[in-house]
């Protein structure tokens, strides 16, 4: 036990040291959200490394780079959400223009925008390292000066509706226990775009993520190692109450080979898994977004989108589900108290089975409202039978 504890302490010390080194190396990026990006080279674009993307070159000449000074950052930061991304290596205008769309969006709404420009780890692990460092930095501030949330965005995503504030996706009152908001696709958790609360839980989660390949060497994390590690951590019983999955199309909307899955008014477009088709798809979108005449089609005020209705329904459904579970558990406790059933029989009750299904749905299926509603209905039907 002493040896294991020493190993954990040593690993935590290494991660903290790496975080402090990262902060020192990127201090101007973190502390100065008004910092201009490096100017684009006059020569042909070369290779860039992005946290979640393969390398490529050759941005189409017809697509002008997004201006870095399109909108200045607010001189007084009032937002409590910061945006974060990673892009490093030599310039590739596809990714740079996509990042510029996020920068303009951040500037418009007063969000600090942190961009890691120098790798501090290997590949995908830069994401977890950087977020861990930023969380430590924020928690070191006085409570009133801290950001409340960080929004991660992969470099192969671009804002298409800059009118939308990102606070609309955050938990309302009554959900103080939710520290991670994300989404899933057909492969499970996708960490291309997500929100993480500035909280000790988040620091612990990323510390555990970074330590996963050290202490869980028997598990093959696959290609997206950090994403797999996070998914496994989220599935742990103690972490399930702190993770909430939202509909992916809200803020991680995919461009597929055959087309875009979103509609005018969606926040952004993301280009995962397109292989070489990514460049044509990104080029087409970035040309659209850099042309005011075509970009305006996608810029829809929040109140005119589907977001107000769906977001309100999302949180109300979760509240309802939690209330129904409490009612059901209260009824079971009353039945035991009145000696209508024994403690040994509780687990086999139809109501208990329905409650377990609803608890599972609220833990893993909140991004699919139809499934959650079915689980709620089953519990209510048993309660009223």
C-alpha positions as CSV (number, residue, x, y, z in Angstrom):
1,X,0.0,0.0,0.0
2,X,2.8,2.4,0.8
3,X,4.5,1.7,-2.5
4,X,1.2,2.3,-4.4
5,X,0.6,5.6,-2.5
6,X,4.1,6.7,-3.3
7,X,3.6,6.0,-7.0
8,X,0.4,8.0,-7.0
9,X,2.1,10.9,-5.2
10,X,5.0,10.8,-7.7
11,X,2.7,10.8,-10.7
12,X,0.6,13.7,-9.3
13,X,3.8,15.6,-8.7
14,X,4.9,15.0,-12.3
15,X,1.6,16.1,-13.7
16,X,1.7,19.3,-11.6
17,X,5.2,20.0,-12.6
18,X,4.2,19.6,-16.3
19,X,1.3,21.9,-15.7
20,X,3.5,24.6,-14.2
21,X,6.0,24.2,-17.1
22,X,3.1,24.5,-19.6
23,X,1.9,27.7,-17.9
24,X,5.4,29.2,-18.0
25,X,5.9,28.4,-21.6
26,X,2.5,29.7,-22.7
27,X,1.9,32.5,-20.2
28,X,1.3,35.2,-22.8
29,X,-1.4,33.0,-24.5
30,X,-3.2,32.2,-21.2
31,X,-3.0,35.6,-19.5
32,X,-3.5,37.8,-22.6
33,X,-6.7,36.9,-24.5
34,X,-6.1,39.9,-26.7
35,X,-2.8,38.5,-28.1
36,X,-2.7,38.4,-31.9
37,X,-2.1,35.2,-33.7
38,X,1.2,34.9,-35.6
39,X,0.8,36.4,-39.1
40,X,0.2,34.0,-41.9
41,X,3.3,33.3,-44.1
42,X,3.4,34.7,-47.6
43,X,4.7,31.3,-48.9
44,X,2.7,28.2,-49.5
45,X,1.1,26.7,-46.3
46,X,2.9,23.8,-44.7
47,X,2.0,21.1,-42.2
48,X,0.2,21.9,-38.9
49,X,-0.4,19.5,-36.0
50,X,-3.8,19.7,-34.3
51,X,-4.8,17.8,-31.2
52,X,-7.4,15.7,-33.0
53,X,-6.4,15.8,-36.7
54,X,-4.0,14.4,-39.2
55,X,-1.6,16.7,-41.0
56,X,-2.2,18.3,-44.4
57,X,-1.3,21.3,-46.5
58,X,-2.4,23.5,-49.4
59,X,-5.2,25.9,-48.4
60,X,-7.1,26.9,-51.6
61,X,-5.8,30.2,-52.9
62,X,-9.4,31.4,-53.4
63,X,-10.1,31.4,-49.7
64,X,-8.6,34.4,-47.9
65,X,-7.5,33.9,-44.3
66,X,-9.7,35.3,-41.6
67,X,-8.4,38.6,-40.3
68,X,-6.9,38.3,-36.9
69,X,-8.1,41.8,-35.9
70,X,-11.7,41.5,-37.1
71,X,-13.0,42.2,-33.6
72,X,-10.9,43.3,-30.6
73,X,-11.3,41.5,-27.3
74,X,-13.4,43.4,-24.7
75,X,-11.2,45.5,-22.5
76,X,-13.2,44.4,-19.5
77,X,-13.9,40.6,-19.2
78,X,-17.3,40.0,-17.7
79,X,-17.9,36.4,-19.0
80,X,-17.4,33.4,-16.8
81,X,-16.7,31.0,-19.6
82,X,-13.4,30.7,-21.5
83,X,-12.9,28.9,-24.8
84,X,-9.9,26.6,-25.2
85,X,-8.2,24.9,-28.2
86,X,-4.9,23.5,-29.3
87,X,-3.1,24.1,-32.7
88,X,0.6,23.8,-33.1
89,X,3.3,23.3,-35.7
90,X,3.7,25.2,-38.9
91,X,0.8,27.1,-40.3
92,X,-2.1,25.5,-42.2
93,X,-4.7,28.0,-43.1
94,X,-7.6,25.6,-42.9
95,X,-7.1,25.2,-39.1
96,X,-6.0,28.8,-38.7
97,X,-9.1,30.1,-40.3
98,X,-11.3,27.8,-38.2
99,X,-9.6,28.9,-35.0
100,X,-10.0,32.6,-36.1
101,X,-13.8,31.9,-36.3
102,X,-13.7,30.9,-32.7
103,X,-11.6,33.9,-31.8
104,X,-14.0,36.3,-33.4
105,X,-16.9,34.6,-31.6
106,X,-15.0,34.8,-28.3
107,X,-14.2,38.5,-28.9
108,X,-17.9,39.2,-29.7
109,X,-19.1,37.8,-26.4
110,X,-16.2,38.7,-24.2
111,X,-14.8,35.2,-23.7
112,X,-11.1,34.7,-23.0
113,X,-9.7,32.4,-25.7
114,X,-6.8,30.1,-24.7
115,X,-4.9,28.5,-27.6
116,X,-1.9,26.2,-27.0
117,X,0.6,26.9,-29.7
118,X,3.5,24.7,-28.5
119,X,3.1,21.0,-27.7
120,X,3.8,19.9,-24.1
121,X,3.0,16.3,-24.6
122,X,2.4,13.7,-27.2
123,X,-0.5,14.1,-29.7
124,X,-3.9,13.8,-28.1
125,X,-2.5,14.2,-24.5
126,X,-1.9,17.9,-25.1
127,X,-5.6,18.5,-24.7
128,X,-5.8,17.0,-21.2
129,X,-2.4,18.6,-20.2
130,X,-3.6,22.0,-21.3
131,X,-7.0,21.8,-19.7
132,X,-5.5,20.5,-16.5
133,X,-3.1,23.4,-16.4
134,X,-5.8,26.0,-17.1
135,X,-8.1,24.5,-14.4
136,X,-5.3,24.7,-11.8
137,X,-4.6,28.3,-12.8
138,X,-8.2,29.3,-12.4
139,X,-8.7,27.5,-9.1
140,X,-5.6,29.3,-7.8
141,X,-7.4,32.7,-8.2
142,X,-9.8,34.2,-5.7
143,X,-13.2,32.7,-6.1
144,X,-14.7,35.9,-7.6
145,X,-12.0,36.2,-10.3
146,X,-12.3,32.6,-11.6
147,X,-13.9,31.4,-14.8
148,X,-16.8,29.1,-14.0
149,X,-16.5,26.9,-17.1
150,X,-14.1,26.1,-19.9
151,X,-15.4,25.2,-23.4
152,X,-13.0,22.9,-25.4
153,X,-13.2,23.1,-29.2
154,X,-11.1,21.0,-31.6
155,X,-9.2,23.0,-34.3
156,X,-11.3,21.3,-37.0
157,X,-14.4,23.1,-35.9
158,X,-15.7,26.5,-37.0
159,X,-18.3,28.9,-35.7
160,X,-21.1,29.4,-38.2
161,X,-23.5,31.3,-36.0
162,X,-21.5,33.9,-34.0
163,X,-24.7,35.4,-32.6
164,X,-25.1,32.6,-30.1
165,X,-23.6,32.9,-26.6
166,X,-22.3,29.6,-25.2
167,X,-23.8,30.1,-21.8
168,X,-27.1,28.9,-23.2
169,X,-25.9,25.3,-22.9
170,X,-24.8,25.5,-19.2
171,X,-26.8,24.1,-16.3
172,X,-29.4,26.3,-14.7
173,X,-29.9,26.5,-10.9
174,X,-30.3,23.1,-9.2
175,X,-27.6,21.3,-11.2
176,X,-24.5,22.3,-9.1
177,X,-23.4,18.7,-9.2
178,X,-22.9,18.6,-13.0
179,X,-19.3,19.3,-13.9
180,X,-19.0,18.0,-17.4
181,X,-21.3,18.6,-20.4
182,X,-20.5,16.6,-23.5
183,X,-22.0,14.4,-26.2
184,X,-21.7,11.1,-28.0
185,X,-21.7,9.8,-31.5
186,X,-22.0,6.3,-32.9
187,X,-18.6,5.5,-31.4
188,X,-19.4,6.7,-27.9
189,X,-18.0,9.8,-26.2
190,X,-16.7,12.4,-28.5
191,X,-14.5,15.0,-27.0
192,X,-14.3,17.3,-30.0
193,X,-16.4,19.9,-28.2
194,X,-17.4,19.9,-24.6
195,X,-17.7,22.0,-21.4
196,X,-15.9,21.4,-18.1
197,X,-16.6,23.2,-14.9
198,X,-13.8,25.0,-13.0
199,X,-13.9,22.7,-10.0
200,X,-11.7,20.3,-8.0
201,X,-13.6,17.4,-9.5
202,X,-12.4,18.5,-13.0
203,X,-8.8,18.7,-11.9
204,X,-9.0,15.2,-10.4
205,X,-10.6,13.9,-13.5
206,X,-7.9,15.2,-15.8
207,X,-5.2,14.1,-13.3
208,X,-6.7,10.6,-13.5
209,X,-6.9,10.8,-17.3
210,X,-3.3,11.7,-17.6
211,X,-2.3,8.9,-15.2
212,X,-4.4,6.3,-16.9
213,X,-1.7,5.0,-19.2
214,X,0.6,4.7,-16.2
215,X,-1.6,2.8,-13.8
216,X,-3.8,1.0,-16.3
217,X,-1.2,-0.4,-18.7
218,X,-3.3,-3.5,-19.3
219,X,-6.0,-1.5,-21.1
220,X,-5.6,-0.6,-24.8
221,X,-6.8,2.9,-25.1
222,X,-6.7,2.8,-28.9
223,X,-6.2,5.7,-31.3
224,X,-8.0,8.5,-29.3
225,X,-6.3,7.5,-26.1
226,X,-7.4,10.5,-24.0
227,X,-11.0,10.3,-25.2
228,X,-11.1,6.6,-24.3
229,X,-9.6,7.2,-20.9
230,X,-12.1,9.9,-20.1
231,X,-15.0,7.7,-21.2
232,X,-13.9,4.9,-18.9
233,X,-13.5,7.4,-16.0
234,X,-17.0,8.8,-16.7
235,X,-18.5,5.3,-16.5
236,X,-17.2,4.9,-12.9
237,X,-20.1,5.0,-10.4
238,X,-18.7,7.9,-8.4
239,X,-18.4,10.1,-11.5
240,X,-21.7,9.4,-13.2
241,X,-23.6,12.1,-11.3
242,X,-21.2,14.7,-12.4
243,X,-21.4,14.0,-16.2
244,X,-24.3,14.9,-18.4
245,X,-24.7,14.2,-22.1
246,X,-26.5,16.7,-24.3
247,X,-27.7,16.3,-27.9
248,X,-24.6,16.4,-30.0
249,X,-26.2,18.6,-32.7
250,X,-26.5,21.5,-30.3
251,X,-22.8,22.4,-30.3
252,X,-20.9,19.5,-31.9
253,X,-22.7,19.4,-35.3
254,X,-21.0,17.2,-37.9
255,X,-20.2,17.7,-41.5
256,X,-20.5,14.3,-43.2
257,X,-19.4,13.3,-46.6
258,X,-23.0,13.6,-47.9
259,X,-23.8,16.9,-46.1
260,X,-24.2,18.9,-42.9
261,X,-26.4,17.5,-40.2
262,X,-27.4,20.9,-38.8
263,X,-29.6,23.8,-39.9
264,X,-29.2,27.6,-40.1
265,X,-28.8,28.8,-36.6
266,X,-26.6,26.0,-35.3
267,X,-23.5,27.1,-33.4
268,X,-20.8,25.4,-35.4
269,X,-19.6,22.8,-37.8
270,X,-17.2,20.0,-36.9
271,X,-15.2,17.9,-39.5
272,X,-14.3,14.6,-37.8
273,X,-13.6,11.4,-39.6
274,X,-13.6,12.8,-43.1
275,X,-10.1,11.6,-44.1
276,X,-8.9,13.5,-47.2
277,X,-12.4,14.8,-47.9
278,X,-12.0,17.1,-44.8
279,X,-10.0,19.7,-46.8
280,X,-12.7,20.2,-49.5
281,X,-15.4,20.3,-46.9
282,X,-13.5,22.7,-44.7
283,X,-12.6,24.9,-47.7
284,X,-16.1,25.1,-48.8
285,X,-17.4,26.1,-45.4
286,X,-14.7,28.6,-44.7
287,X,-15.3,30.3,-48.0
288,X,-19.0,30.5,-47.1
289,X,-18.2,32.0,-43.7
290,X,-15.7,34.5,-45.0
291,X,-18.3,35.9,-47.5
292,X,-20.7,38.2,-45.7
293,X,-23.4,37.5,-48.3
294,X,-23.4,33.7,-47.7
295,X,-22.5,33.7,-44.0
296,X,-25.6,35.7,-43.1
297,X,-27.8,32.7,-43.9
298,X,-26.3,30.8,-40.9
299,X,-26.5,33.7,-38.5
300,X,-29.8,33.4,-36.6
301,X,-30.6,35.1,-33.3
302,X,-31.0,32.8,-30.4
303,X,-34.7,33.5,-29.9
304,X,-35.4,32.5,-33.6
305,X,-33.6,29.1,-33.3
306,X,-34.8,25.8,-32.0
307,X,-32.5,26.2,-29.0
308,X,-34.8,27.9,-26.5
309,X,-37.4,25.3,-26.8
310,X,-35.1,22.3,-26.8
311,X,-32.8,23.5,-24.1
312,X,-35.7,24.3,-21.7
313,X,-37.3,20.9,-22.4
314,X,-33.9,19.2,-21.8
315,X,-33.5,20.5,-18.3
316,X,-37.2,20.1,-17.4
317,X,-37.1,16.5,-18.5
318,X,-34.1,15.8,-16.2
319,X,-35.8,17.6,-13.3
320,X,-38.9,15.5,-13.9
321,X,-36.9,12.3,-14.1
322,X,-35.2,13.0,-10.8
323,X,-38.5,13.9,-9.1
324,X,-40.1,10.7,-10.4
325,X,-37.2,8.6,-9.0
326,X,-37.6,10.3,-5.6
327,X,-41.4,9.6,-5.6
328,X,-40.8,6.0,-6.5
329,X,-38.1,5.4,-3.9
330,X,-40.4,7.1,-1.3
331,X,-43.2,4.7,-2.2
332,X,-40.9,1.7,-1.9
333,X,-39.7,2.9,1.5
334,X,-43.3,3.3,2.6
335,X,-44.1,-0.2,1.5
336,X,-41.2,-1.6,3.5
337,X,-42.2,0.5,6.5
338,X,-45.8,-0.9,6.3
339,X,-44.3,-4.4,5.9
340,X,-46.0,-4.8,2.6
341,X,-42.7,-6.0,1.2
342,X,-39.4,-7.1,2.9
343,X,-36.0,-5.6,2.3
344,X,-35.0,-8.8,0.5
345,X,-38.0,-8.3,-2.0
346,X,-37.3,-4.7,-2.9
347,X,-34.8,-5.5,-5.6
348,X,-37.3,-7.7,-7.4
349,X,-40.1,-5.2,-7.4
350,X,-41.4,-4.0,-10.8
351,X,-41.1,-0.5,-9.6
352,X,-37.4,-1.0,-8.5
353,X,-36.6,-2.3,-12.0
354,X,-38.2,0.7,-13.6
355,X,-36.3,3.0,-11.3
356,X,-33.0,1.3,-12.3
357,X,-33.8,1.8,-15.9
358,X,-34.6,5.5,-15.4
359,X,-31.4,6.0,-13.4
360,X,-29.4,4.4,-16.2
361,X,-31.2,6.6,-18.8
362,X,-30.4,9.8,-16.8
363,X,-26.8,8.8,-16.5
364,X,-26.1,7.7,-20.1
365,X,-29.0,8.6,-22.4
366,X,-29.9,12.3,-21.7
367,X,-28.6,13.1,-25.2
368,X,-31.6,11.1,-26.5
369,X,-34.7,12.7,-25.0
370,X,-37.1,10.0,-26.4
371,X,-35.3,7.3,-24.5
372,X,-35.4,9.3,-21.2
373,X,-39.1,10.0,-21.7
374,X,-39.8,6.3,-22.2
375,X,-38.0,5.5,-19.0
376,X,-39.9,8.2,-17.1
377,X,-43.2,7.0,-18.4
378,X,-42.5,3.4,-17.3
379,X,-41.9,4.5,-13.7
380,X,-45.0,6.7,-13.7
381,X,-47.1,3.9,-15.1
382,X,-45.9,1.5,-12.3
383,X,-46.5,4.2,-9.7
384,X,-50.0,4.8,-10.8
385,X,-50.9,1.1,-11.3
